[in-house]
Amino acid sequence: MSQTTSEHRTPRRAAIAAWTGSALEYYDMAIYGTAAALVFPKVFFPDGNASAATIASLATFGVGYVARPIGSFFMGHIGDTLGRKRVLIGTIILMGLSTFLVGCLPTYRQIGLLAPALLVLLRLLQGFSAAGEQAGSNSMSFEHAPQHRRGFFTSFTLNGTQGGQVLAPLVFLPIAALPSHQLLTWGWRIPFLLSSVVIIISYLIRRGLEETPEFQAEAAQDSVPPAPLGVLFRDHWRGVVRVFFAAFVAMVNTVFAVFALTFATSDTYGIGISKTAMLWLAIIANVVALGTIPLWASLSDRIGRKPVFVGGLIGTGIMVVVFLWAISLGSLPLVMVTGILLAGVVYSMPNSVWSVTYAEYFPTSVRLSGMAIGTQCGFALAGFTPVYRRSTDGRQRGQLVQGRDLRTAGVRRLRHCRPERSEPDPHDVHSRARRKDRHQAPHGAGHPRTRMSSLQEQRSHHDSSENRIMTDKTSYALGLVGSGIAASLTPAMQEREGRARGLNLTYRRIDAALEGFSTAELPSVLDWARRLGFDGLNITHPFKQAVIPLLDDLSDAAHDLGAVNTVLLRDGRMTGVNTDWSGYGRAFRRELPEAVHDRVVLVGAGGAGSAVGYALLQQGAERVSIIDVDRATADSCVTRLAKIFGDDRVRVAMDLATAVADAQGLVNATPIGMLGKGGMPIPPAMIRSDLWVSDVVYFPLETELVALARARGCRVVAGGGMAVFQAAEAFEQFTGRTPDIDRMLTHFNTLVSEPRG
């Protein structure tokens, strides 16, 4: 082989060696980032808090970047004293082995907390090895390349990163399509185990590669510094600082590869873009980058590094914002176009030239150390970008998802239609001072039986000023906050009634079970709703009590019951209302206006039971006997109601049979009879023909209790009425318009007759 041929072949071989190593590094980073977003929260962390598990999982991704600065000092010293080749062989073995072992790890359910601990350890080893990989590859390809083509050949290091990020989603796509139980048991391991193939290929290429001519020349002249780090920080510290700050551009890759995937696909954000679509975006964008990186690098060989680098930074800063905005809108075509432009074209500009730019900052004696320390310290901050973005979501959620939430909640129109500030209607909700005065009033004129309910007062005093405030508004952003609320019919009923009235009611379901938040995060949810311009929230289990301390005002009934199911957001204030009791009361009066309910047995003392008991006593029941499987719950409910209505009118039923035998009416306020549960709340033999029977369960409408009572000739009130009337009451609170109850009942019956998923 001639010397000329060898000189032409060596840059290519060095570039290929750099490409394969970078491909493995970023294959590892991409599969780890994908797994950290989609799999690891469920595999390596305990159940219970999806948000915490996601943050912890993404933190393990960032941990690898913590090891990089440490590794950069070690690898830099080795590379500048013993040579580039030794560093590259060492990094490929350590990186490949640690990646392979991730695929062999036992899960949290198998070994508990040791599982995430081992995951963190292997991630640290990956980071330690990666600290020398790019700097070593850059030095190797830079020092083998001819002077006039150094941009082109050195760009192969970064081109390899795109190759790794193409390979990773190609491997993960069929894995992500597996059924959930297969993905979470063995499927996720395959991409990590397959890394062994890349390890072998890379090792064979690097083993046959010669040391760089520049390092060999230094060694031959005995000018290799014994302590290159001392020389670096004494004579070239400015170059390290420049590289450190320039390396922050890597945040873009972290956002694109990790955070954007979580943002677009996670139930926590509710965007709803499929995992498959986002993985295909990564593949296409990186395939485009495979072509654009060498083109931009060749351009830099002709016009200089700075125009390409700086122009790319400016364009990247703009496109990141546009890309995240496109995700927040939930528009897949827009996400694909902006993602390809960002990762495939614009971000390729700084990517194509930073390796050669940084190499030119340092002489041969400290080149690997300078690049390794500067880049890896900068990358260490970039690696935690998804953790910061995810962990601040609870406080800054509107900043991330505002585009989509403004669209789905109709807030663009809502903010335009927001009414002028006005004094709150004194008849809408009683102040705490009035409530305090009422509870201090003597038993007599202020007795609740002779006092009008807050809702009745609202109707009696519903003057023209309230109508002027509300009827100018035609669009409303509303939310339903609870856990496991997919089956709730309230949003559908209110939205359809709004359309019939020429109003635009747009609901957002905020499901704690899907989005992974708890009672402790409820203040952030309310603040998020307020900042986005929501007009009201329906509150359901388990937040009806927890929301009370967070509100500015309460209605009388909400205070009496200690539960809120409707929150009004007006003029910067949040007011809690309870429409459960009034919904039941109106439904009961509609179905059984002449029923005698002097003595009633109420089965169930939970939230629904308290609301039903309150309604019965408001309507004149002389005595309500309450029974619950949990005696403490029954005692608590009776104590609360007795303080309002007197202990002669409400009591705990000590014996169910005796209480039912003496009663005119029976109400079931338990989940017994619900679809999937079935059963009877009391023994069937206790149902007699002269008893009226009411049920709050409406899935199904004809519960076993209602069916049996109807068969025995009892007058019955099925559970649908309460559901419709409480939704109607909330509709009126939100909009100031009186809904058409018959129309809402018809719609409700249509909804419950549809097959349930």
Secondary structure, DSSP 4 states (H G I P E B T S, - for coil): --HHHHHHHHHHHHHHHHHHHHHHHHHHHHHHHHHHHHTHHHHSS-SS-HHHHHHHHHHHHHHHHHHHHHHHHHHHHHHHHT-HHHHHHHHHHHHHHHHHHHTT---HHHHTTHHHHHHHHHHHHHHHHHHHHHHHHHHHHHHHS-GGGHHHHHHHHHHHHHHHHHHHHHHHHHHHTS-HHHIIIIITHHHHHTHHHHHHHHHHHHHTPPPPHHHHHHHHTT---S-HHHHHHHH-HHHHHHHHHHGGGHHHHHIIIIIHHHHHH-TTTT----HHHHHHHHHHHHHHHHHHHHHHHHHHHHH-HHHHHHHHHHHHHHHHHHHHHHHHHT-HHHHHHHHIIIIIIITHHHHHHHHHHHHHTS-GGGHHHHHHHHHHHHHHHHTTHHHHHHHTHHHHHHHHHHHHHHHHTTHHHHHHHPPPP-PPPTTTS--HHHHHHHHHS-TTTT-TTTSPPHHHHHHHT--HHHHHHHHT--EEEEEEEESS-TT--HHHHHHHHHHHTT-EEEEEEEEHHHHT--GGGHHHHHHHHHHTT--EEEE-TT-TTTTGGG-SEE-HHHHHHT--SEEEEETTEEEEE--HHHHHHHHHHHH-TT---SEEEEE--SHHHHHHHHHHHHTT-SEEEEE-SSHHHHHHHHHHHHHHH-TTTEEE-S-HHHHHHT-SEEEE-SSTTSTTT---SS-GGG--TT-EEEE---SSSS-HHHHHHHHTT--EE-THHHHHHHHHHHHHHHHS----HHHHHHHHHHHHHSPP-
